[in-house]
Amino acid sequence: MLPSHFFANLARMRLIYRWPLMRNIQPENIAEHSLQVAMVAHALGVISNRLFEGNVDANRAAVMALYHDSSEVLTGDLPTPVKYFNPEIAREYKKIELAAEQRLLGMLPPELIEDFRPLLDSRVQSDAQDGDLAKLVKDADTLCAYTKCLEEINAGNREFEPARKRLEQMLDARMNPAMRYFIDVFVASFSLPLDELNAH
């Protein structure tokens, strides 16, 4: 049996920092971010099922979210304004991301590849079975980026103000009942100091 470097590479997610080129009061790595996105994706699934007659596999959404940025151990985190500077750059970077996903899959023992493919291969996630879950993970990803902006701005870092405005527009465009519920019930707390979080 040959050794696999798959999980050793994923362990390096904690070394890849998000929001490059921006001053951060509290740096955030992609391992921390992926955990938060998994929790929010799970919550969105539960909210959809419990309150809005959804039929979402919240547990599968959470696992997909854990792996959603894993290719960045090979590519790093390219700043959004650079990644989407023009359509040509966006297309080429998508090719790089796809190549990184395939490289990670290739690190797995052959007998495990098909189990991990739906978690790592964005082309598979766009099919009918996982497309809705991939969208839910993207909703959670956007919500987590937005709450990061709120935390930074609340701590006095105005560097995140343009990102907050951009993310609010993205949230408005993606809005659905589960996201609206999450925003109305949970998001305001991200701007509170610790004492107020523990006041109730």
C-alpha positions as a Python dict, from the first residue, in 0.01 Angstrom:
ca = {
    (1, 'M'): (0, 0, 0),
    (2, 'L'): (149, 334, -109),
    (3, 'P'): (149, 636, 122),
    (4, 'S'): (-85, 925, 40),
    (5, 'H'): (-4, 1294, 91),
    (6, 'F'): (-371, 1398, 66),
    (7, 'F'): (-445, 1477, 431),
    (8, 'A'): (-98, 1616, 496),
    (9, 'N'): (-169, 1868, 220),
    (10, 'L'): (-514, 1949, 361),
    (11, 'A'): (-356, 2006, 704),
    (12, 'R'): (-180, 2303, 543),
    (13, 'M'): (-513, 2480, 497),
    (14, 'R'): (-432, 2652, 827),
    (15, 'L'): (-131, 2813, 655),
    (16, 'I'): (-332, 2975, 374),
    (17, 'Y'): (-466, 3314, 480),
    (18, 'R'): (-775, 3474, 336),
    (19, 'W'): (-816, 3838, 236),
    (20, 'P'): (-461, 3881, 100),
    (21, 'L'): (-358, 4240, 23),
    (22, 'M'): (-601, 4367, 290),
    (23, 'R'): (-514, 4471, 644),
    (24, 'N'): (-679, 4232, 889),
    (25, 'I'): (-724, 4299, 1259),
    (26, 'Q'): (-793, 3927, 1302),
    (27, 'P'): (-624, 3713, 1034),
    (28, 'E'): (-834, 3424, 904),
    (29, 'N'): (-703, 3107, 743),
    (30, 'I'): (-898, 2877, 512),
    (31, 'A'): (-921, 2599, 772),
    (32, 'E'): (-1101, 2833, 1014),
    (33, 'H'): (-1315, 2971, 733),
    (34, 'S'): (-1410, 2623, 609),
    (35, 'L'): (-1525, 2521, 957),
    (36, 'Q'): (-1746, 2828, 982),
    (37, 'V'): (-1887, 2776, 632),
    (38, 'A'): (-1966, 2414, 722),
    (39, 'M'): (-2157, 2524, 1033),
    (40, 'V'): (-2351, 2789, 842),
    (41, 'A'): (-2424, 2555, 548),
    (42, 'H'): (-2558, 2297, 792),
    (43, 'A'): (-2771, 2564, 960),
    (44, 'L'): (-2911, 2684, 625),
    (45, 'G'): (-3009, 2326, 545),
    (46, 'V'): (-3176, 2277, 882),
    (47, 'I'): (-3357, 2612, 855),
    (48, 'S'): (-3477, 2528, 504),
    (49, 'N'): (-3607, 2187, 613),
    (50, 'R'): (-3762, 2295, 942),
    (51, 'L'): (-3920, 2625, 840),
    (52, 'F'): (-3955, 2636, 461),
    (53, 'E'): (-4052, 2280, 356),
    (54, 'G'): (-3705, 2210, 219),
    (55, 'N'): (-3558, 1871, 146),
    (56, 'V'): (-3190, 1940, 205),
    (57, 'D'): (-2923, 1695, 323),
    (58, 'A'): (-2777, 1939, 577),
    (59, 'N'): (-2506, 1694, 684),
    (60, 'R'): (-2383, 1647, 326),
    (61, 'A'): (-2385, 2024, 278),
    (62, 'A'): (-2163, 2061, 586),
    (63, 'V'): (-1912, 1806, 456),
    (64, 'M'): (-1905, 1970, 112),
    (65, 'A'): (-1837, 2302, 284),
    (66, 'L'): (-1543, 2157, 479),
    (67, 'Y'): (-1371, 2085, 147),
    (68, 'H'): (-1495, 2385, -55),
    (69, 'D'): (-1163, 2576, -47),
    (70, 'S'): (-929, 2277, -20),
    (71, 'S'): (-774, 2336, -365),
    (72, 'E'): (-626, 2658, -224),
    (73, 'V'): (-354, 2452, -53),
    (74, 'L'): (-212, 2432, -407),
    (75, 'T'): (-322, 2768, -551),
    (76, 'G'): (-331, 3002, -253),
    (77, 'D'): (-618, 3248, -207),
    (78, 'L'): (-626, 3494, -496),
    (79, 'P'): (-789, 3826, -399),
    (80, 'T'): (-1138, 3865, -546),
    (81, 'P'): (-1062, 4195, -726),
    (82, 'V'): (-772, 4021, -902),
    (83, 'K'): (-959, 3696, -973),
    (84, 'Y'): (-1250, 3880, -1133),
    (85, 'F'): (-1059, 4175, -1278),
    (86, 'N'): (-1174, 4070, -1624),
    (87, 'P'): (-1346, 3764, -1778),
    (88, 'E'): (-1021, 3628, -1922),
    (89, 'I'): (-848, 3619, -1583),
    (90, 'A'): (-1157, 3460, -1425),
    (91, 'R'): (-1165, 3186, -1693),
    (92, 'E'): (-794, 3111, -1660),
    (93, 'Y'): (-807, 3101, -1281),
    (94, 'K'): (-1102, 2860, -1300),
    (95, 'K'): (-878, 2631, -1507),
    (96, 'I'): (-611, 2655, -1237),
    (97, 'E'): (-866, 2569, -967),
    (98, 'L'): (-990, 2268, -1167),
    (99, 'A'): (-632, 2146, -1214),
    (100, 'A'): (-569, 2180, -840),
    (101, 'E'): (-885, 1983, -762),
    (102, 'Q'): (-770, 1702, -992),
    (103, 'R'): (-421, 1709, -838),
    (104, 'L'): (-570, 1665, -489),
    (105, 'L'): (-792, 1381, -608),
    (106, 'G'): (-486, 1219, -762),
    (107, 'M'): (-318, 1213, -420),
    (108, 'L'): (-583, 976, -284),
    (109, 'P'): (-556, 599, -296),
    (110, 'P'): (-744, 488, -611),
    (111, 'E'): (-1004, 300, -408),
    (112, 'L'): (-1113, 625, -234),
    (113, 'I'): (-1118, 869, -526),
    (114, 'E'): (-1484, 829, -621),
    (115, 'D'): (-1594, 887, -259),
    (116, 'F'): (-1407, 1218, -247),
    (117, 'R'): (-1477, 1333, -603),
    (118, 'P'): (-1814, 1496, -514),
    (119, 'L'): (-1640, 1690, -236),
    (120, 'L'): (-1344, 1814, -440),
    (121, 'D'): (-1442, 1829, -807),
    (122, 'S'): (-1646, 2143, -878),
    (123, 'R'): (-1753, 2001, -1215),
    (124, 'V'): (-1926, 1709, -1040),
    (125, 'Q'): (-2086, 1947, -790),
    (126, 'S'): (-2258, 2133, -1071),
    (127, 'D'): (-2463, 1828, -1172),
    (128, 'A'): (-2827, 1784, -1076),
    (129, 'Q'): (-2760, 1577, -762),
    (130, 'D'): (-2519, 1815, -589),
    (131, 'G'): (-2596, 2142, -767),
    (132, 'D'): (-2843, 2262, -505),
    (133, 'L'): (-2605, 2170, -222),
    (134, 'A'): (-2317, 2348, -396),
    (135, 'K'): (-2539, 2657, -420),
    (136, 'L'): (-2621, 2629, -49),
    (137, 'V'): (-2247, 2607, 31),
    (138, 'K'): (-2189, 2919, -181),
    (139, 'D'): (-2467, 3095, 14),
    (140, 'A'): (-2295, 3000, 339),
    (141, 'D'): (-1955, 3107, 202),
    (142, 'T'): (-2097, 3449, 111),
    (143, 'L'): (-2261, 3488, 453),
    (144, 'C'): (-1933, 3404, 628),
    (145, 'A'): (-1739, 3655, 418),
    (146, 'Y'): (-2002, 3914, 507),
    (147, 'T'): (-1981, 3845, 883),
    (148, 'K'): (-1600, 3868, 859),
    (149, 'C'): (-1645, 4218, 713),
    (150, 'L'): (-1880, 4313, 996),
    (151, 'E'): (-1630, 4194, 1258),
    (152, 'E'): (-1342, 4384, 1098),
    (153, 'I'): (-1545, 4704, 1054),
    (154, 'N'): (-1675, 4682, 1411),
    (155, 'A'): (-1313, 4658, 1528),
    (156, 'G'): (-1237, 4984, 1347),
    (157, 'N'): (-1095, 4845, 1022),
    (158, 'R'): (-1255, 5045, 740),
    (159, 'E'): (-1051, 4850, 485),
    (160, 'F'): (-1342, 4603, 475),
    (161, 'E'): (-1612, 4861, 397),
    (162, 'P'): (-1602, 4818, 15),
    (163, 'A'): (-1607, 4439, 56),
    (164, 'R'): (-1909, 4467, 289),
    (165, 'K'): (-2100, 4668, 28),
    (166, 'R'): (-2007, 4423, -249),
    (167, 'L'): (-2111, 4126, -35),
    (168, 'E'): (-2442, 4288, 58),
    (169, 'Q'): (-2517, 4313, -315),
    (170, 'M'): (-2421, 3948, -360),
    (171, 'L'): (-2644, 3846, -68),
    (172, 'D'): (-2935, 4043, -212),
    (173, 'A'): (-2889, 3867, -546),
    (174, 'R'): (-2871, 3522, -384),
    (175, 'M'): (-3139, 3581, -118),
    (176, 'N'): (-3376, 3299, -27),
    (177, 'P'): (-3595, 3237, 282),
    (178, 'A'): (-3333, 3036, 473),
    (179, 'M'): (-3067, 3304, 418),
    (180, 'R'): (-3310, 3579, 519),
    (181, 'Y'): (-3391, 3389, 839),
    (182, 'F'): (-3021, 3339, 916),
    (183, 'I'): (-2947, 3708, 859),
    (184, 'D'): (-3242, 3826, 1067),
    (185, 'V'): (-3173, 3591, 1359),
    (186, 'F'): (-2795, 3549, 1373),
    (187, 'V'): (-2598, 3813, 1182),
    (188, 'A'): (-2645, 4119, 1407),
    (189, 'S'): (-2458, 3937, 1685),
    (190, 'F'): (-2135, 3945, 1484),
    (191, 'S'): (-2109, 4318, 1556),
    (192, 'L'): (-2143, 4281, 1934),
    (193, 'P'): (-1860, 4283, 2192),
    (194, 'L'): (-1805, 3974, 2406),
    (195, 'D'): (-1987, 4108, 2713),
    (196, 'E'): (-2301, 4169, 2510),
    (197, 'L'): (-2281, 3827, 2346),
    (198, 'N'): (-2292, 3670, 2692),
    (199, 'A'): (-2554, 3904, 2839),
    (200, 'H'): (-2855, 3683, 2768),
}
